[in-house]
Amino acid sequence: MNGGNRGILIAMEGIDGTGKSTQLGLLGRYLRGRGFPVIETREPTNGPYGRKIRELYVDRGKYSVEQELELFVEDRRQHVREVIEPALASGHIVLTDRYYFSTAAYQGAAGINPDEVFARNSFAPRPDLVIVLTMPPEISLIRIRESRGDELNDFEQEDQLRRVAELFESFDDPSIRRIAADAPLEDVALEIRKTVDSLLQEKQYLCVPA
């Protein structure tokens, strides 16, 4: 446990194809190896709102942009209430694959003011660290095609990803650390570990034996 202290929230962000899920899993394994209590989670969730969001991957025209944003907000509200807040309260390190920065970037690319998105997510705990994995969209699309071997969904079109990447680049929250994801996987993982180690040292987050 963490000596009764509040936990740490780390969000892994970036455009599709940057390897967020892979890197989050590697980071979780590394932290557990050091004895830290870790919760890995993701958005959209598998809850009722998250399932509706996944329907958008096939037919994004099913909802208006405003309705789409509402789904993301409500999915996150449930995620915070049922997973993130309880884990933080118990002193865990919470690793989330996507958070409200993704909503601001993707819904911002669809035409909604990102500032409005951030305001709508003011209920969500602010992350201690946001790791934004960066990569040219043309490279991320190659990775997506090679890993899945199928057609790109509506969130993964090149013009869309370019707009999303530009918005991620424009965010200036002090919690953001940008890491180039087009380097070899282990090099990226090492850079992430160094960044997280610095955060834990700064926060004086200690794993206290039971």
TORSEVO-779346 format. One record per residue (C-alpha): residue number from 1; residue in one letter; x, y, z negated. Coordinates in steps of 0.001 Angstrom, whole numbers, plus 500000, padded with zeros to 6 digits. Each point is the difference from the previous one (the first is absolute). Last residue first. Example, Ala and Ser with C-alpha at 12.3 -4.5 7.8 and 13.67 -1.06 7.14 Angstrom:
SITE   num   residu        u        v        w
SITE     2        S   513670   498940   492860
SITE     1        A   498630   496560   499340
END
This chain:
SITE   num   residu        u        v        w
SITE   210        A   501803   495413   495646
SITE   209        P   503192   501302   501642
SITE   208        V   499968   503743   500737
SITE   207        C   500213   500910   503668
SITE   206        L   501060   503613   500053
SITE   205        Y   498710   502989   501955
SITE   204        Q   502202   502926   499136
SITE   203        K   498053   502032   502589
SITE   202        E   503264   501126   501645
SITE   201        Q   501450   496499   499750
SITE   200        L   496866   498492   501485
SITE   199        L   500044   502583   502804
SITE   198        S   503672   499398   500790
SITE   197        D   499391   496242   500152
SITE   196        V   497093   500641   502382
SITE   195        T   502167   501967   502434
SITE   194        K   502826   497474   499828
SITE   193        R   497549   497158   500584
SITE   192        I   498522   501778   503020
SITE   191        E   503440   500533   501526
SITE   190        L   500807   496326   499467
SITE   189        A   496741   498910   501631
SITE   188        V   500699   502183   503041
SITE   187        D   503472   498503   500355
SITE   186        E   498539   496500   499595
SITE   185        L   497470   500582   502782
SITE   184        P   502519   501342   502511
SITE   183        A   499442   503706   500772
SITE   182        D   496806   501172   501733
SITE   181        A   498387   500731   496624
SITE   180        A   501605   503381   499314
SITE   179        I   499225   500943   496387
SITE   178        R   498046   503075   498954
SITE   177        R   499575   500767   496298
SITE   176        I   496751   501679   498966
SITE   175        S   499231   500828   496339
SITE   174        P   500634   503717   500558
SITE   173        D   496992   500191   502365
SITE   172        D   501124   501582   503267
SITE   171        F   497760   498352   502587
SITE   170        S   500861   501175   503516
SITE   169        E   501896   496835   500995
SITE   168        F   496987   497845   499125
SITE   167        L   497941   502309   502205
SITE   166        E   502374   499630   502931
SITE   165        A   499994   496218   499598
SITE   164        V   496188   499967   500073
SITE   163        R   499925   502080   503157
SITE   162        R   502502   497675   501640
SITE   161        L   498058   496972   498785
SITE   160        Q   496817   501263   501661
SITE   159        D   501721   500634   503302
SITE   158        E   501507   496503   499844
SITE   157        Q   496794   498130   499165
SITE   156        E   500163   498134   496685
SITE   155        F   496891   501131   498107
SITE   154        D   497651   498742   502729
SITE   153        N   501512   496503   499922
SITE   152        L   502961   498916   502102
SITE   151        E   499510   496813   502004
SITE   150        D   501621   496731   498981
SITE   149        G   503388   498399   499450
SITE   148        R   499965   500785   496305
SITE   147        S   503679   500477   499166
SITE   146        E   501191   500865   503506
SITE   145        R   497154   502407   500740
SITE   144        I   500330   501769   496667
SITE   143        R   503791   500221   500285
SITE   142        I   499785   501492   503482
SITE   141        L   497451   502509   498705
SITE   140        S   502319   501002   497142
SITE   139        I   502796   500668   502478
SITE   138        E   497854   502316   502136
SITE   137        P   498764   501721   496842
SITE   136        P   503530   501094   499013
SITE   135        M   500608   498774   496439
SITE   134        T   499661   501374   496486
SITE   133        L   499198   498114   496809
SITE   132        V   498428   502399   497518
SITE   131        I   500754   498922   496437
SITE   130        V   497692   501884   497658
SITE   129        L   501231   500085   496406
SITE   128        D   498399   500848   496671
SITE   127        P   496609   499731   501653
SITE   126        R   497256   502447   499022
SITE   125        P   497087   498155   498450
SITE   124        A   496866   500172   502164
SITE   123        F   497188   502402   499038
SITE   122        S   501450   502742   502258
SITE   121        N   499256   497828   503024
SITE   120        R   497438   502337   501603
SITE   119        A   502491   502853   499623
SITE   118        F   502698   498034   501835
SITE   117        V   497577   499307   502829
SITE   116        E   498970   503639   500203
SITE   115        D   503661   501018   500201
SITE   114        P   500413   497494   502834
SITE   113        N   497448   501957   502085
SITE   112        I   497888   497394   501802
SITE   111        G   500565   499529   503734
SITE   110        A   500808   496341   500603
SITE   109        A   503708   500627   499377
SITE   108        G   499014   501344   496586
SITE   107        Q   498052   496809   499403
SITE   106        Y   503199   498055   500639
SITE   105        A   502383   502302   498130
SITE   104        A   497799   500969   497047
SITE   103        T   498817   496411   499610
SITE   102        S   503576   498761   500118
SITE   101        F   500971   502503   497307
SITE   100        Y   497086   498664   497928
SITE    99        Y   501644   496632   499429
SITE    98        R   501662   497340   502136
SITE    97        D   501581   496703   498854
SITE    96        T   499809   500622   496281
SITE    95        L   502718   499053   497525
SITE    94        V   498934   500380   496368
SITE    93        I   502735   499756   497376
SITE    92        H   498186   498809   496918
SITE    91        G   499626   501775   496656
SITE    90        S   496563   498755   498959
SITE    89        A   498397   503366   500803
SITE    88        L   501601   499911   503443
SITE    87        A   498442   496600   500717
SITE    86        P   496569   501077   498748
SITE    85        E   500172   503197   502095
SITE    84        I   501058   498285   503229
SITE    83        V   497718   496983   500120
SITE    82        E   496294   500471   499208
SITE    81        R   499554   503767   499771
SITE    80        V   502690   501001   502482
SITE    79        H   498925   497412   502565
SITE    78        Q   496326   500930   499570
SITE    77        R   500761   503662   500657
SITE    76        R   502303   498986   502834
SITE    75        D   497239   498129   501802
SITE    74        E   497690   502965   499403
SITE    73        V   502518   502420   501519
SITE    72        F   500754   497763   502980
SITE    71        L   496313   499485   500745
SITE    70        E   499325   503734   499693
SITE    69        L   502757   500727   502515
SITE    68        E   498344   497689   502526
SITE    67        Q   496653   501663   499404
SITE    66        E   501576   503390   500768
SITE    65        V   501654   498669   503156
SITE    64        S   496665   498572   501116
SITE    63        Y   499446   496274   499703
SITE    62        K   499776   497085   502438
SITE    61        G   502346   501727   502440
SITE    60        R   502993   498320   498371
SITE    59        D   498931   496661   501397
SITE    58        V   502449   497144   499425
SITE    57        Y   502280   501606   497417
SITE    56        L   496926   501835   498702
SITE    55        E   498633   496714   498639
SITE    54        R   502974   500048   497659
SITE    53        I   498590   503146   498385
SITE    52        K   496728   498188   499276
SITE    51        R   501951   497279   498203
SITE    50        G   501818   502630   497957
SITE    49        Y   496710   501540   498928
SITE    48        P   498674   496677   498711
SITE    47        G   503265   499028   498275
SITE    46        N   502964   498293   501648
SITE    45        T   502057   503153   499616
SITE    44        P   500962   502443   502734
SITE    43        E   502471   500524   498510
SITE    42        R   502503   497752   498275
SITE    41        T   501147   498475   496733
SITE    40        E   503137   498657   498375
SITE    39        I   500099   500073   496177
SITE    38        V   503419   499823   498361
SITE    37        P   501240   499325   496468
SITE    36        F   503763   500616   500046
SITE    35        G   502461   497204   499250
SITE    34        R   502744   500931   502447
SITE    33        G   498929   497190   502303
SITE    32        R   496483   501400   499790
SITE    31        L   501353   503258   501411
SITE    30        Y   501746   498279   502910
SITE    29        R   496976   497848   500858
SITE    28        G   497741   503057   500014
SITE    27        L   502448   501883   502200
SITE    26        L   500121   497148   502501
SITE    25        G   496200   499851   500104
SITE    24        L   499748   503762   500489
SITE    23        Q   502568   499795   502786
SITE    22        T   498013   497382   501890
SITE    21        S   496715   501856   499558
SITE    20        K   501488   503319   501092
SITE    19        G   501775   498624   503074
SITE    18        T   499874   503091   502210
SITE    17        G   497395   498533   502350
SITE    16        D   497119   502287   499128
SITE    15        I   500982   503526   498966
SITE    14        G   501481   500685   496595
SITE    13        E   499317   499494   496299
SITE    12        M   501066   497885   497023
SITE    11        A   498551   501402   496787
SITE    10        I   501709   499679   496605
SITE     9        L   498111   500414   496723
SITE     8        I   501936   499572   496743
SITE     7        G   498547   498792   496717
SITE     6        R   498980   501864   496875
SITE     5        N   502127   499300   496954
SITE     4        G   499260   497363   497371
SITE     3        G   503626   498768   499910
SITE     2        N   499925   499061   503639
SITE     1        M   499051   496337   499842
END
